Amino acid sequence: MAGIPRRGEDWLSILRRLHGVLKRVPDHYTGGILGSMTTPPHPLGSLVFQLFHLYNINDLELFAELRGLEEEAVSMMGEIMGCEGCTGMVTSGGSEANLAALYLAREHGYDTVYVAPTAHDSVFKAARLLRMKLVEVGLDGEYRMSARILEEKMEANGPGIVVVTLGTTGLGLLDPVEKIASIASSQGGVVHVDAALGGFVAPFLYPERRLGFQNPAVVSVTMDPHKLGLAPIPAGGLVVRSEEWFSPLVFKSSYMPAGIQIGLLGTRTAASAVATWAVMRHVGMEGYRRQARRLMGLARRFIRLAESRGLKVAAEPEVPVVCLETGDADEVLKRLASRGLLLYRCGVVEGVRVVVMPHVTYGHLKRVVEVLTRLQG
């Protein structure tokens, strides 16, 4: 690895090298990126990000107006998830949001985390970092957190915070939030909803279901604007029911003009929050609803095509994540990658995952089916 130059390089030399790197990096539109939950952001978000990347939104006095926009962005996310008057913050992503959510639960006296094996890795990481007791809750016959097993575990281990997932990473399923919240409440516990992917999809597809703050036991929700919210990376979201629950994330900072900072980080770029605010204002409820329906429609077309060719879908997804059972996933992924198709593992099922993001076309999905059919044959 090259060290720092004695004398600085000229711009052209640096850009030439980076251009070469960029040409070798897979491209969302043409490079077969079909397993990642990343997608090109809305152009408005990219523009706003550039305009506001210089400002530290955690300087709450100097840039108070920018914190105001962040609060508006959080309020909009809260509205999607069934909350009026929620508070919170824009984070670097779902991992930070989940870590912060478990931290809040711990500070409010809940030391035990109940989690299914289908939860995102960041939940297990957060519990480890916070030295919280982790109790794994088994799945029902359809790969969702089992309400029955949860009740048994809580009766044996006591109150805690239950993490449910809206849009499981490998299978695209929704844990039964309503049932889980009822059980958690009856056992003296609370619920955190990890809706990093599903938060911008599920409420629009299943408006009759109580997926978030409509359940009194739900104290916090993770949403990721940099996924299907169409904001640029990095932009996660932590939405919290009340100022009282959020208060442990407000820290004293003697050198800052406001005397406090918010969240687990120090400096936080305003670009993420303001770009999230701008894109959500522009897309609106109807825009996200149309996107959710389009992507799920495309996912279902993909499933029908795959099944017509003899491929097995592990579970009928509720958000646009499709797992195809393939046997040795690592070997299949290598062979797909050699053909320019970049998928991920399903996790709890031996198979490969396709995430139908806005840049994915039916042509991309058709090619996956064609290649897998040949490999399986």
N, C-alpha and C positions, 0 to 999 in steps of 0.2 A: 504494500500500500504506500502510495507516495506521501511524503511529508509536506508540510506547508512550504511554499516557495520562499526562497530568500528575498526575491523581488516579486511583486505581484504580477500575475498574468494579465494580459489585455483581455478585454471583453470578448473579442471575436474568437480568440483561442478557447475560452471557457465555453462560449455558446456553441462552438463547433463540436466540442466533445459532448456536451449535453444533447445536442441534436442527434449525435450518433447513438447515445443511450436511449433517447426517446424513440428512435426508429426500431430499437430492439425490444422495447417494452410492449406487451400486448395492448391492443387498442380495443376499447369497448365496442365500437361499431363494426370493426372488421376482424378483430383478433380472437373471436370465439369466447369472450369472457362471459360464461353462462352459469358459473357456480358462485360468483361473488355477489355480495349484497351492495356493491358500489355501482354507481351509474353517473353519467355526466350530469352536473347540476343545471338548473335553469340558468340561462344566460344572465338574467337579472341578478341572480344570486352571486354569480362570479363578478359582475361589475361592482355590486355593492360591497362585496368582500374586499376588493382592491381599494375602494374608497375609505374603508374604516379599519384596515388592518393595523394602523399605527397606534390606535388608542386602547389603553388599558381600562376595560370596563369595570375592573375591581378598584379603580380610583373613584370611589362612589361620590365624592364631592366635586372633583374636577370634571368628571364626565357623567354627572347625574342624569342628564337627558338621555344618554345612551342606555343607562340602567333602566330608564323608563321604557325604552323600546324593547329591552329584554323582557321586562315584566309583561308587556303587551304580547310578546311572542309566546311566553309561558301561558298566559291567559287564553290565547287561541288554542294552544295544545290542550289545555285543560277543558275547554269547551268541547273539543272533539271527544274527549274521554269522559264527558258527563259531569263536569265540575264548573261551578260559577264561583269566582273569588279565590281560586287556587293561587298559590305562589310557587316559587322555584327558581330555576336557573337554566341557562343553556350551558352544556358541558362539552367536553372534547369528544364525547361519544357515549354509547350505551354502557361501556365498561365503567367509566367514571360515574355515570348516573347510578348504576347498580351499587357500586361501592358506597356512594354517598347515601343512597337509600338505606342500606344495611347499617351504615354508621348512625343514621338518625334513629333507627329502631333500637340499636344498642344503647344509645344515649337516653332513650326513653324507657329503658329497663328490660328490653327484650333481647336476651343473650342467645337464643336458639333460633336457627334458621331451618325451616322445613322446605325442601327442594326436591324436585323430581330429577331423574337422570337425564331428561330431555332439556333441562334448563341450560342457558348459555354458560359457557366456561367462566365468564366473568363473575357469576354468582358464587361459584366455588372458590375462585380466587379471592373475592371480597371477604368471604367468611374466614378464609385462612389468614388474610392480612389483619383482619379485625379480631382474630382469635375467638370467634364465636363458635358455639357448638353447632355442628351441622348434622341434621337428621335427614337422611334420604328417604323419600316417599316413593313407593313403587308405582308402576303404571297400571292402568286398567287394560282391558283387552284391545284397546284401540290406540295405545301409545300416548294416552293423556294421563296427567296426574290423577291417581285414584282417590276419590273423596272418602271412600270407606277406609282405605289404608291410612290416609291422613288423620282421620278421627281416632283410629287406634294408636297412631304414633303420638298424637297430642295428648291423649289420655295417659299415655305412659311417660311422656317427657315434659309435659306442662306447656304453658303459653309460650308463644314465640312469634316470629314473623314468617309468614308463608309466602314464598315467591312463586307466582303463577306466570305462565308465558302465553302471550298472544302472538302466535306465529313461531312455533318451535323451529330451531335452527335447521334441523335436518329433515323435518317432515311437514312443516307448514301447518301445524295443528294449533287449536286454541284449547288451553286447559279450561275446565269447567269453572269459570270465575265465580258464578253465582253460588254454586254448591260449596266451593272451597271457602268463599267469604262467609257463608252462613256457619260452616263448621268452625272456622277460625274464631268468629265472634262468640260462638257458644262455649269455646274453650279458653276465652280470655285473650285471644291472639289478634294480630292484625295482618294485613295483606299488602304486599308490594306486587304490582303488575309490571312485568317486563314486556312492554309492547314496542321494543326497539324497531322491529319491522312491521308488526301488525297494527300499530297504533294509527298509521296513516292509511290502513286498508280495512280492517275488521269492522270498525264502527260504521263505515259506509256500506259495507256488504250485509251486515246483520244489525240493522238499527233497532230491531225489537229486543235484542239481548242487552243485558246489563253487564257490560264488559269492564267498567272502570269505577268511577267515583259514585255511581248510583248505588253501589254496595257500601254501607256504612263502615265496614271493616277495612276497606281500601284506604290506605293513608298516603300512598305515593305511586307514581307511574313513571316508567322510563319510556321515552319516545325518541326516535332518531330522525331529526329533520334531514340529515345527510344521506338517508336511505330514500324512502319514498316520499319524504317531505320536499325533495328536490333542491335542498340547500347544499352549498359546497362543504366538503370535508375541511376542518372538523366541526361537527355540530350535532351533539346529542342533546337530550332534554330531560330534566328531572322536574316533574310536576308534583307538588306536595299539597295536601288538602288544606293546611292552615299555617299561618305564621307561627303559631305555637309549636307545631310539629317541626317546622323548618328551622326554628331558632338555634339548634345546636350547630348548624352550618354557618352561623354568623360569628366570626372570630374577632377578638380585639387585635388591633394593629396600631401600635402607639405612634409610628412614624407617618402613617397616612393621614391626610387632612380630615377624612371622615372618622378616623379612629377605629374603623372596622374594615374587614374584608369578608367576602362571601365565598363559601365553597372550600374545597380541599386544596385548591391551587392558590398561588399568589397572583401573578400577572395573568390576566385572561384577555385575549384579544376581543375587542368589540366586534370585529368583522363577522365572527360566527353568529353572534346574537342578532346583529342588525341585518345580515343577509337572510337569516331565518325569518325575521320579521317581514322583510320585503317580499320574499317568495310566498310566504303564507298569505300576505295581504293580496298579492297578485293572483295566486291560484284559486284561493277561496274554497269554501265547502263544496261547491258544485264541481270545481275542477278536480279536487281530490276524489270525489265520488265517481266522476267519469273515468279517472285513471284506474281506480280500484276495480271497477267493472270491466274495463278493457283488459287489464292484466290477468284477472281471474278467468275471463273468457278465453284468453290466449292459453293460459295454463290448462284449461279443460280441453281445448282443441289438441294440445300436445299430449294429454293423457289418452284421449280417444285414439290418436294416431299410434302412440306407443303400444297400447293394448291391442290394436288391430294387427300389429306386427309381432305379437306374441311376447312383448316385454311386460314385466310385472311391476305395477305401481304399488309401493309398500303401504301407502295409506292415501285416502282421498283428502287432499289438502283443503284447508279453509282460507289460507292466504297463498299467494302465488309462489310456493316452494314445492317442487315435485321430486320425490325420491324414487329412483328406479332400482329395484333389486338386481344385482349383477354378479353375486359371488364375490370373488377377490377384488375388492374396490380399488386397492392400491395398483394392482396390475391393470385393471380397466382404465383407471385415470391416466396411467402412463401411456397406454395405447391411444386413448382419446387425445391426449396432449400432443402426441406425435403427429396427429392429424389436425392440429390447430384448434381443438375443442377443449376448453379449460373449465372443467367441472370440479366439484368438491365432494368429499365423503358425506354420507347421510348421518353417520354417528351411531345411533343405537341399532340401526339396521345396516347390514352389509350391502351397500349399494352406493350409487352416485347421485348427487343432488344438482338439480337445475333450479336457479332462481329467475323467475320471469320479471326482470326489471324493465324500466321504460325503453332501454336501448335494444332489448331483445326482440327479434322478429320471428315470424312463423318460419321463415327460411332457415334461421339458425336452429330452431327446434327440430325442423324436419331433417336437417343434416345429422343432428344428434341421434335421432331414431334410425336413420339409414346406417350410420357407422356402428351403432350398438347392435343392430340386427345382424350385421355382417360379423361382428366380433363374437356374438352369442351363437351364431350359426356354425 
